[in-house]
Amino acid sequence: MSIGRIGLIIGMIFTLFSCVETENAKIQAGEIFKDTDGNPINAHGGGILLHEGTYYWYGEIKQGETWRVPYLEWECYRCKAGGVNCYSSKDLVNWKNEGVALTAVKADTTHDLHTSKVIERPKVIYNDKTQKFVMWMHIDSEDYQYARAGVAISDNPQGPYTYIQSMRPNGAMSRDLTLFKDEDGKAYHFYSSENNKTMHVSLLNDEYTAPSGTFKRILEMESREAPAVWKHEGKYYMISSGCTGWSPNPAQISICDSVMGNWKTVYDPCVGQNSKKTYFSQSTYVLPNPNRKGEYIYMGDRWNKTNLEDSRYVWLPLTFENGKAKIEWQKEWSID
């Protein structure tokens, strides 16, 4: 075989692999996200941790039959609580299944993590002082009256996590939640409280495992849930949804000059077709785009209330235009 022909074949091989990488680098909003083994990613209501150059995605395991709780007036669709999965990635596109980070409990029906309970919206932050990974999550009963926040810790980002306890932080209800770690190392717990009528923000203790006792009521009587918080050019931003059960609604941006300051809800960042339904999704997390300074990635869940295992992920670019956050639908896009 001639040297020229060998070179041609090698070039074709490199082109083939380049095409595969390009295809894998695309995010397809609302479609099934698959891990590196080709299996659907099962990590709903999730959050992202960046640690030593690796991204870790934590989310609820939704698996098995979905049913509606018959004695509740609102559409409370449930499946057995499955615990929390963890996936890892270097590029936010190709995700390796790291297994179950927090395991559900099958035998003890009184345990917070029993499969009959609710384990939702897990978020993980790293404590530089204790060198522990700390997970917070919404813990609830089947009828959603327990309304507590649960905490677990681990020595490794992928787990296993050891469950510590649940509580009503500062004596108040806690349902949909997120965590935010600021540049000074202080960490905060944002959560829907007072029957979801008012949001609370609570400064955590030095270990990030309990409230410090300092907290503030924000977005009073605005009925917001599904909070996701980030910082941009010195200001703090929150995207949240209204309280309409599994049905999508308009997202809203709230802004503040300090975490414990006076948050103001100012506008809907979504534009274009289906923007008033947040593109049929609900917010769960916002993270910086590592390849585009000043831009972010909106993470949302497209819930399938009658088949929760088949709920999808809606990830979209979040940019700033004339000082305002903007999310626009893109069926397929690249983080690069």
N, C-alpha and C positions, 0 to 999 in steps of 0.2 A: 504494500500500500504506500502511495506517495506521501511525502511530508505534508504537501498541500492538502491532501484529502484528510489526513489525520487532524490537521489544524482545523479543517472545516467541521469535522465531527465534534472535536472538543468545544469549538465555538457554539455548535448547536446545543450541546449538553449544558453549557453555562447559560445559554439563552433560556433553555427549558427551566432550569432551577431559578433563574431570575424571575421568570413569569410566575412560578409557584410562589416565590417569596412575595411578589407584588400582590398576588391574589390573596395570600394569607394576611397581608398588611391592611386590608380593607375592613372597615367596620360597617356592618349591615344592620341598620337600626330596625328593631322589631322582628328580626329573624332569629332563628335558633343559634345561639353562640355555642360552639363546640370546643372541647379541650383538645390537647395535643394527641389524645388517644381516639379522637373522633366521637366522643360521647357528649351529649348535651350538658352544658354547665348548669349546675343546680345550686344557685347562690343568690337568692332573692332578698330584696330589702337590704342590699349589701352596702359595704364600705370598703375603702382601699387604704392599705398601709404601705408606705414606701420605706424600706429598711435596707440599708447597705446596698443600694443599687437594684434591689428586687422589689417588685410590687406584689402585695398579697391581697387577694380579694376574698372577703368573708361574706357569707350570705346564708339565709335560711334554707334548709333542706325541705322542699315541698315534694312529697312523694306519696303515691298511692291514691286511694279514693278520696274524692272531695264530697262533702255533704253540707247541707244547711242545718244549722242548729234550730230545731223546730219551735222552741218556746220563746224565741226572741223575735220582736217585731221587725227589726232591721235585718238586712240581708247578711247574716253572719255565716259565711261559708268557711269551712274548716277542712283541714286534713290533719292527720296525726303529726304532732310536733316531732321533727326529725333531727333536731340539733343544728349545728352550724358546720358548713363545709368551708374548706380553704383551697384556693388556687394560687399559683405563683406565675409571674411573668417578668421578662426583662423589657418588653416592648409594649405592654398593655393590649396586645392583640393575640399572641399565642400563649395560652394558659395551660399550665400543668396541674393536674389534680393532685393536691397534697393530702387528700383524705379528710376525714371528719376531725375538725378542730375541737369541737365541743359535742360530746355524745349525749343523746337523750336517754332518759331513765325509763326502763320498761316495768320494773317490779314494784317500786314504791310509789303508790298513787298519790301520796301526800307531797312528793318532792316537786320543787319548782320546775324541774326539767322532765317531768313525766310526759309521756307521749300524749296524754289527754289535755295537757296545758298548752299555752301559747308561748313560743319563743320567736321573737321578731326583731328585725332591724339591728343585727349585731354590728358593732363598730369597735375597732381595736386601735389603741395608741401605745407607743413605747415610752416607758419611764426611764430616762437616762440615769437617774440616781439609783434606783433599785434594780435596774437592768431587767425589768419584768415587762412582759407584754400584757396589757390590761384590756379585757373585753367587757363592754357594757351592752345590754340588750333589754328589750321590753319583755317582761314576764307577766303573763296574765292567765286567768281562768277561762273556761270555755265561754262564759257569759261576759267576759271583759270587765268584771267588777273588781278583780284583784289589783290591777293597775299599778304594777311595781316595776322597778328597775333592778336587773340582776347583774352581778359582777363575777368575772372569772379571770384567772391569771395563768401565765405560762412562762417558762424560761426560753421558749422557742416561738418564732412567729407562727409556724404552722401547727403548733400545739404538741401534745394535747393540753387543753386548758382545764384547770381545776376550778370548779365552781365554789365561790365563797359564800354568797348570800344574796338575798334580794331585800329591797327596802322601798318605802315611800319617801323619796328624798325630801328632807326638810318638812316631813309630815304631810306631803302633798302627793296626789295622784301622779303617776308617770306612765305615759303610753308611748306613742311614736317619739323616737329620740335620735340624737346624733351627738358625737363628741367633736370638740375642737381643741387642738393644742396650739397655743400661741408661740411666737418666737422667743418669749422669755421663759418658756418651759411650763407656764401655768396651763392647766387643762380645765375645760368647761363641759358641762353636761346640759344640753338643750333638750327640753321635753314638753310634749303637750300635757297640760294639766287641767284641773278643775273641770272634769268631764269634757276635755278638749276645747274648752271655751277660751283659755288663756295659756300662753306659752310661758315656761319658766326657764331661766338660765342659772345654773348653779356652779360656783367655783369648787373644783374637787380638792381633796386633801393632797399632801405632798406625794402620797403613794398612788394617787388616782383611783383609789379603791372605795371611796366614800365621799359624801358631801363634806365640805369644809365648814358649813354653817352659813356661808355668805351666798345669798341668792337674790334674784330679782324677778318680779313678774313683768313680762313684756307682751306686746301684742294683745293687750287686755280686751277680752270679749270679741276677738276677731275670728275665733274658731279656725285656727290653722294647725296643720299636722304635716308629717313627712318633712321635717326640717333638714336642710343641708347648708353648712356654713363654710365660708372661705374668706380670705383676706386679699384685697386688691388695692394697691397704691395707698396703703395706710388706712383704708376704710374696711369695715366688716360687712359682709353681705350674707344674707340668708335667702334661699329659695324654699318655698313651702307650698302646700296644696290646701284647698278647702276641705271640709269634712263632709264628703258625700259617699261614704262607704267605699265600695269597689268601683264606683263610676268616676271617670276622669272629670276634671274641672280646671278652671284657669289657674295657672301658677301665679305667684306673686313674689316680688323682690322686696325685702326689707333691708334697711341700711342703718348703720350706726358708726359713730366715731370711736367707740370703745365697746368692748364685749359686754360690760355691765352698765352701759349707758341707756339712752332712750331710743329704742329701735322704732323706726317709722316704715310702714308699708307704703311703697310708692308707685309701683307699676308691674305690669305683666311683661316679662322679657321675651315671650314667644311671639313670633310674627308669622303671617301667612296662613295658608289653609290648615285647618284643624288646630290652630294655635290656642283657641279658647278651651280646648280639651287637653292642652299640653301634649299634643300629638298622641293622644290616647295612652298617656303614661302618668306616673306619679314620681316625684323626686325622691331620691334616696341618698345621693352623694354628689359632690363637686370636687374635682381635683385638677391641679395645674397640668396643662399639656406640656410635657417635657421638651417638645420640639418647637414650640411657639411661645415665646415669652409674652406674658400678659394675656394669654388665652387659656381656656379651661375646658374641661370635659364634663358635660352634664350627664349624670347617670340616673336613669329612671326605670321603673318597672311597669310593664304593660300587663296588668293583672287579668287572668282568665278565671273569673270567680267560680265557674262551674267545673273547672279542671285546673286547679292551682299549679300542678306540676308542669303544665304547658304554658305558664306565664312567661312572657318574653322580656328582653332587655332593650331599652331605647337609650343609646348613648349618642349624644350630639355635641358639636362644637358650641362652646359658650364664649362669645367674644364681647368686646366693648366697642361701642360706636357712639361718638360724641358724648363720652362719659357714661353711657347707659349700657347695662348688660343686655345681650341679645342672643336668643336661641332661635335658630332657623332649621327647618326640617331638611335633612339630607338622607336620602335612602341609603346611599353608600358613600363613604368618605375615608380619608386616610389621615392618621395622626401625624404622619410626616408632612 
